[in-house]
Amino acid sequence: MPTFKFCPVCASPFGLRQLPTEDRQRLVCSNASCGYVHYDNPTPVVAAIVEQDGMVVLARNQRWPTHWYGLITGFLEKKETPEEAVLREVQEELGLTAELVSLVGLYTFDWMNQLIIAYHVRAEAGAPITLNEELADYKYITPQDLQPWDSGTGHAVRDWLAARGIVNETISLKR
Protein backbone atom coordinates (compact mmCIF):
# COMPACT_ATOMS: atom_id res chain seq x y z
CA MET A 1 0.00 0.00 0.00
CA PRO A 2 1.23 3.53 -0.62
CA THR A 3 2.79 5.53 2.16
CA PHE A 4 1.38 9.02 2.24
CA LYS A 5 3.90 11.83 2.43
CA PHE A 6 1.65 14.84 3.00
CA CYS A 7 -1.24 15.72 5.28
CA PRO A 8 -4.64 15.67 3.50
CA VAL A 9 -5.82 18.59 5.67
CA CYS A 10 -3.01 21.16 5.39
CA ALA A 11 -0.49 19.61 2.94
CA SER A 12 2.39 19.70 5.44
CA PRO A 13 4.78 16.75 5.39
CA PHE A 14 3.97 13.70 7.49
CA GLY A 15 6.40 12.34 10.04
CA LEU A 16 6.45 9.12 12.04
CA ARG A 17 5.75 9.66 15.71
CA GLN A 18 4.58 7.57 18.62
CA LEU A 19 1.58 9.15 20.30
CA PRO A 20 1.42 9.04 24.11
CA THR A 21 -1.70 6.86 24.03
CA GLU A 22 -0.44 4.47 21.32
CA ASP A 23 1.90 1.49 21.32
CA ARG A 24 3.01 2.04 17.70
CA GLN A 25 4.21 4.82 15.47
CA ARG A 26 1.72 6.68 13.30
CA LEU A 27 2.00 9.15 10.44
CA VAL A 28 1.41 12.56 12.05
CA CYS A 29 1.22 15.97 10.42
CA SER A 30 4.38 17.99 11.08
CA ASN A 31 2.33 21.19 11.46
CA ALA A 32 1.66 21.42 15.21
CA SER A 33 -1.43 23.56 14.69
CA CYS A 34 -2.98 20.89 12.46
CA GLY A 35 -2.25 17.71 14.39
CA TYR A 36 -3.81 15.32 11.86
CA VAL A 37 -3.01 11.64 12.52
CA HIS A 38 -3.23 9.07 9.74
CA TYR A 39 -4.43 5.85 11.40
CA ASP A 40 -4.35 3.76 8.21
CA ASN A 41 -7.48 1.81 9.14
CA PRO A 42 -8.36 -1.19 6.96
CA THR A 43 -10.70 -0.62 4.03
CA PRO A 44 -13.90 -2.71 4.08
CA VAL A 45 -14.23 -4.97 1.05
CA VAL A 46 -16.99 -7.45 0.21
CA ALA A 47 -16.35 -10.80 -1.46
CA ALA A 48 -18.83 -13.17 -3.07
CA ILE A 49 -18.56 -16.90 -3.44
CA VAL A 50 -20.95 -16.97 -6.37
CA GLU A 51 -22.74 -20.25 -6.88
CA GLN A 52 -24.71 -20.78 -10.06
CA ASP A 53 -26.34 -24.08 -11.00
CA GLY A 54 -24.20 -25.94 -8.42
CA MET A 55 -20.94 -24.48 -9.76
CA VAL A 56 -18.73 -21.73 -8.31
CA VAL A 57 -17.94 -18.78 -10.57
CA LEU A 58 -14.34 -17.52 -10.40
CA ALA A 59 -13.16 -14.46 -12.32
CA ARG A 60 -9.83 -13.07 -13.48
CA ASN A 61 -9.06 -9.39 -13.12
CA GLN A 62 -7.56 -7.64 -16.17
CA ARG A 63 -4.32 -6.97 -14.24
CA TRP A 64 -3.79 -10.48 -12.87
CA PRO A 65 -1.61 -13.24 -14.32
CA THR A 66 -3.55 -15.50 -16.67
CA HIS A 67 -3.61 -18.40 -14.18
CA TRP A 68 -5.10 -16.37 -11.26
CA TYR A 69 -8.84 -16.57 -10.73
CA GLY A 70 -10.66 -15.37 -7.65
CA LEU A 71 -13.90 -14.33 -6.05
CA ILE A 72 -15.98 -11.33 -7.01
CA THR A 73 -14.92 -8.48 -4.74
CA GLY A 74 -15.46 -4.78 -4.34
CA PHE A 75 -15.40 -1.85 -1.99
CA LEU A 76 -18.20 -1.04 0.37
CA GLU A 77 -19.70 2.30 -0.67
CA LYS A 78 -20.84 5.08 1.67
CA LYS A 79 -24.31 4.40 3.19
CA GLU A 80 -24.34 0.87 1.76
CA THR A 81 -24.71 -2.29 3.82
CA PRO A 82 -22.27 -5.15 3.15
CA GLU A 83 -25.22 -7.23 1.94
CA GLU A 84 -26.22 -4.56 -0.58
CA ALA A 85 -22.60 -4.15 -1.66
CA VAL A 86 -21.95 -7.81 -2.37
CA LEU A 87 -25.11 -8.14 -4.48
CA ARG A 88 -24.23 -4.91 -6.34
CA GLU A 89 -20.71 -6.19 -7.09
CA VAL A 90 -22.05 -9.47 -8.49
CA GLN A 91 -24.44 -7.48 -10.72
CA GLU A 92 -21.76 -4.99 -11.83
CA GLU A 93 -18.95 -7.47 -12.46
CA LEU A 94 -20.84 -10.51 -13.77
CA GLY A 95 -24.18 -9.05 -14.85
CA LEU A 96 -25.95 -11.57 -12.61
CA THR A 97 -28.82 -11.11 -10.21
CA ALA A 98 -28.07 -12.98 -6.99
CA GLU A 99 -29.51 -13.65 -3.56
CA LEU A 100 -27.68 -13.87 -0.25
CA VAL A 101 -27.31 -17.35 1.14
CA SER A 102 -25.06 -16.73 4.14
CA LEU A 103 -22.22 -14.78 5.65
CA VAL A 104 -19.05 -16.86 5.31
CA GLY A 105 -16.88 -14.75 7.60
CA LEU A 106 -14.61 -11.77 8.17
CA TYR A 107 -10.98 -11.91 7.06
CA THR A 108 -8.02 -9.58 7.23
CA PHE A 109 -5.94 -9.07 4.11
CA ASP A 110 -2.85 -7.39 5.49
CA TRP A 111 -1.07 -7.00 2.15
CA MET A 112 -3.83 -4.68 0.93
CA ASN A 113 -4.87 -3.41 4.41
CA GLN A 114 -8.42 -4.64 3.91
CA LEU A 115 -11.13 -6.23 5.99
CA ILE A 116 -12.92 -8.74 3.77
CA ILE A 117 -16.60 -9.44 4.47
CA ALA A 118 -17.28 -12.66 2.57
CA TYR A 119 -20.68 -14.02 1.56
CA HIS A 120 -22.03 -17.03 -0.23
CA VAL A 121 -24.52 -15.86 -2.87
CA ARG A 122 -26.62 -17.83 -5.31
CA ALA A 123 -26.93 -16.40 -8.81
CA GLU A 124 -29.97 -16.73 -11.03
CA ALA A 125 -30.03 -20.21 -12.58
CA GLY A 126 -29.04 -20.38 -16.22
CA ALA A 127 -28.45 -16.63 -16.56
CA PRO A 128 -25.58 -15.67 -18.88
CA ILE A 129 -22.51 -13.95 -17.47
CA THR A 130 -21.57 -10.55 -18.85
CA LEU A 131 -18.18 -9.35 -17.60
CA ASN A 132 -17.53 -5.69 -16.90
CA GLU A 133 -14.36 -3.83 -17.91
CA GLU A 134 -12.46 -4.90 -14.76
CA LEU A 135 -12.56 -8.59 -15.62
CA ALA A 136 -10.81 -10.48 -18.40
CA ASP A 137 -12.28 -13.95 -17.99
CA TYR A 138 -14.32 -16.26 -15.80
CA LYS A 139 -14.67 -19.97 -15.25
CA TYR A 140 -16.97 -22.40 -13.51
CA ILE A 141 -15.60 -24.95 -11.06
CA THR A 142 -17.25 -27.57 -8.91
CA PRO A 143 -16.92 -27.07 -5.15
CA GLN A 144 -15.14 -30.45 -5.00
CA ASP A 145 -12.44 -29.17 -7.39
CA LEU A 146 -12.12 -25.70 -5.87
CA GLN A 147 -8.79 -25.18 -4.13
CA PRO A 148 -8.49 -22.38 -1.60
CA TRP A 149 -5.48 -20.08 -1.87
CA ASP A 150 -3.21 -18.88 0.89
CA SER A 151 -4.21 -15.22 1.16
CA GLY A 152 -7.09 -12.76 1.02
CA THR A 153 -10.36 -14.33 -0.11
CA GLY A 154 -8.77 -17.77 -0.21
CA HIS A 155 -9.44 -18.12 3.52
CA ALA A 156 -13.16 -17.56 2.89
CA VAL A 157 -13.09 -20.26 0.21
CA ARG A 158 -11.38 -22.63 2.66
CA ASP A 159 -14.02 -22.01 5.34
CA TRP A 160 -16.93 -22.24 2.89
CA LEU A 161 -15.65 -25.58 1.60
CA ALA A 162 -15.01 -26.90 5.12
CA ALA A 163 -18.61 -26.07 6.10
CA ARG A 164 -19.61 -28.46 3.28
CA GLY A 165 -17.24 -31.18 4.43
CA ILE A 166 -14.73 -30.47 1.65
CA VAL A 167 -11.09 -30.11 2.68
CA ASN A 168 -8.95 -29.38 -0.37
CA GLU A 169 -5.25 -28.55 -0.44
CA THR A 170 -4.48 -24.82 -0.21
CA ILE A 171 -2.45 -23.47 -3.12
CA SER A 172 0.18 -20.76 -2.86
CA LEU A 173 -0.14 -17.52 -4.80
CA LYS A 174 3.32 -16.16 -5.41
CA ARG A 175 3.42 -12.41 -5.86
C-alpha positions as CSV (number, residue, x, y, z in Angstrom):
1,M,0.0,0.0,0.0
2,P,1.2,3.5,-0.6
3,T,2.8,5.5,2.2
4,F,1.4,9.0,2.2
5,K,3.9,11.8,2.4
6,F,1.6,14.8,3.0
7,C,-1.2,15.7,5.3
8,P,-4.6,15.7,3.5
9,V,-5.8,18.6,5.7
10,C,-3.0,21.2,5.4
11,A,-0.5,19.6,2.9
12,S,2.4,19.7,5.4
13,P,4.8,16.7,5.4
14,F,4.0,13.7,7.5
15,G,6.4,12.3,10.0
16,L,6.4,9.1,12.0
17,R,5.7,9.7,15.7
18,Q,4.6,7.6,18.6
19,L,1.6,9.1,20.3
20,P,1.4,9.0,24.1
21,T,-1.7,6.9,24.0
22,E,-0.4,4.5,21.3
23,D,1.9,1.5,21.3
24,R,3.0,2.0,17.7
25,Q,4.2,4.8,15.5
26,R,1.7,6.7,13.3
27,L,2.0,9.2,10.4
28,V,1.4,12.6,12.0
29,C,1.2,16.0,10.4
30,S,4.4,18.0,11.1
31,N,2.3,21.2,11.5
32,A,1.7,21.4,15.2
33,S,-1.4,23.6,14.7
34,C,-3.0,20.9,12.5
35,G,-2.2,17.7,14.4
36,Y,-3.8,15.3,11.9
37,V,-3.0,11.6,12.5
38,H,-3.2,9.1,9.7
39,Y,-4.4,5.9,11.4
40,D,-4.4,3.8,8.2
41,N,-7.5,1.8,9.1
42,P,-8.4,-1.2,7.0
43,T,-10.7,-0.6,4.0
44,P,-13.9,-2.7,4.1
45,V,-14.2,-5.0,1.1
46,V,-17.0,-7.5,0.2
47,A,-16.4,-10.8,-1.5
48,A,-18.8,-13.2,-3.1
49,I,-18.6,-16.9,-3.4
50,V,-20.9,-17.0,-6.4
51,E,-22.7,-20.3,-6.9
52,Q,-24.7,-20.8,-10.1
53,D,-26.3,-24.1,-11.0
54,G,-24.2,-25.9,-8.4
55,M,-20.9,-24.5,-9.8
56,V,-18.7,-21.7,-8.3
57,V,-17.9,-18.8,-10.6
58,L,-14.3,-17.5,-10.4
59,A,-13.2,-14.5,-12.3
60,R,-9.8,-13.1,-13.5
61,N,-9.1,-9.4,-13.1
62,Q,-7.6,-7.6,-16.2
63,R,-4.3,-7.0,-14.2
64,W,-3.8,-10.5,-12.9
65,P,-1.6,-13.2,-14.3
66,T,-3.5,-15.5,-16.7
67,H,-3.6,-18.4,-14.2
68,W,-5.1,-16.4,-11.3
69,Y,-8.8,-16.6,-10.7
70,G,-10.7,-15.4,-7.7
71,L,-13.9,-14.3,-6.1
72,I,-16.0,-11.3,-7.0
73,T,-14.9,-8.5,-4.7
74,G,-15.5,-4.8,-4.3
75,F,-15.4,-1.9,-2.0
76,L,-18.2,-1.0,0.4
77,E,-19.7,2.3,-0.7
78,K,-20.8,5.1,1.7
79,K,-24.3,4.4,3.2
80,E,-24.3,0.9,1.8
81,T,-24.7,-2.3,3.8
82,P,-22.3,-5.1,3.2
83,E,-25.2,-7.2,1.9
84,E,-26.2,-4.6,-0.6
85,A,-22.6,-4.1,-1.7
86,V,-22.0,-7.8,-2.4
87,L,-25.1,-8.1,-4.5
88,R,-24.2,-4.9,-6.3
89,E,-20.7,-6.2,-7.1
90,V,-22.0,-9.5,-8.5
91,Q,-24.4,-7.5,-10.7
92,E,-21.8,-5.0,-11.8
93,E,-18.9,-7.5,-12.5
94,L,-20.8,-10.5,-13.8
95,G,-24.2,-9.0,-14.8
96,L,-25.9,-11.6,-12.6
97,T,-28.8,-11.1,-10.2
98,A,-28.1,-13.0,-7.0
99,E,-29.5,-13.7,-3.6
100,L,-27.7,-13.9,-0.3
101,V,-27.3,-17.3,1.1
102,S,-25.1,-16.7,4.1
103,L,-22.2,-14.8,5.6
104,V,-19.1,-16.9,5.3
105,G,-16.9,-14.7,7.6
106,L,-14.6,-11.8,8.2
107,Y,-11.0,-11.9,7.1
108,T,-8.0,-9.6,7.2
109,F,-5.9,-9.1,4.1
110,D,-2.9,-7.4,5.5
111,W,-1.1,-7.0,2.2
112,M,-3.8,-4.7,0.9
113,N,-4.9,-3.4,4.4
114,Q,-8.4,-4.6,3.9
115,L,-11.1,-6.2,6.0
116,I,-12.9,-8.7,3.8
117,I,-16.6,-9.4,4.5
118,A,-17.3,-12.7,2.6
119,Y,-20.7,-14.0,1.6
120,H,-22.0,-17.0,-0.2
121,V,-24.5,-15.9,-2.9
122,R,-26.6,-17.8,-5.3
123,A,-26.9,-16.4,-8.8
124,E,-30.0,-16.7,-11.0
125,A,-30.0,-20.2,-12.6
126,G,-29.0,-20.4,-16.2
127,A,-28.4,-16.6,-16.6
128,P,-25.6,-15.7,-18.9
129,I,-22.5,-13.9,-17.5
130,T,-21.6,-10.5,-18.9
131,L,-18.2,-9.4,-17.6
132,N,-17.5,-5.7,-16.9
133,E,-14.4,-3.8,-17.9
134,E,-12.5,-4.9,-14.8
135,L,-12.6,-8.6,-15.6
136,A,-10.8,-10.5,-18.4
137,D,-12.3,-13.9,-18.0
138,Y,-14.3,-16.3,-15.8
139,K,-14.7,-20.0,-15.2
140,Y,-17.0,-22.4,-13.5
141,I,-15.6,-24.9,-11.1
142,T,-17.2,-27.6,-8.9
143,P,-16.9,-27.1,-5.2
144,Q,-15.1,-30.4,-5.0
145,D,-12.4,-29.2,-7.4
146,L,-12.1,-25.7,-5.9
147,Q,-8.8,-25.2,-4.1
148,P,-8.5,-22.4,-1.6
149,W,-5.5,-20.1,-1.9
150,D,-3.2,-18.9,0.9
151,S,-4.2,-15.2,1.2
152,G,-7.1,-12.8,1.0
153,T,-10.4,-14.3,-0.1
154,G,-8.8,-17.8,-0.2
155,H,-9.4,-18.1,3.5
156,A,-13.2,-17.6,2.9
157,V,-13.1,-20.3,0.2
158,R,-11.4,-22.6,2.7
159,D,-14.0,-22.0,5.3
160,W,-16.9,-22.2,2.9
161,L,-15.6,-25.6,1.6
162,A,-15.0,-26.9,5.1
163,A,-18.6,-26.1,6.1
164,R,-19.6,-28.5,3.3
165,G,-17.2,-31.2,4.4
166,I,-14.7,-30.5,1.6
167,V,-11.1,-30.1,2.7
168,N,-8.9,-29.4,-0.4
169,E,-5.3,-28.6,-0.4
170,T,-4.5,-24.8,-0.2
171,I,-2.5,-23.5,-3.1
172,S,0.2,-20.8,-2.9
173,L,-0.1,-17.5,-4.8
174,K,3.3,-16.2,-5.4
175,R,3.4,-12.4,-5.9
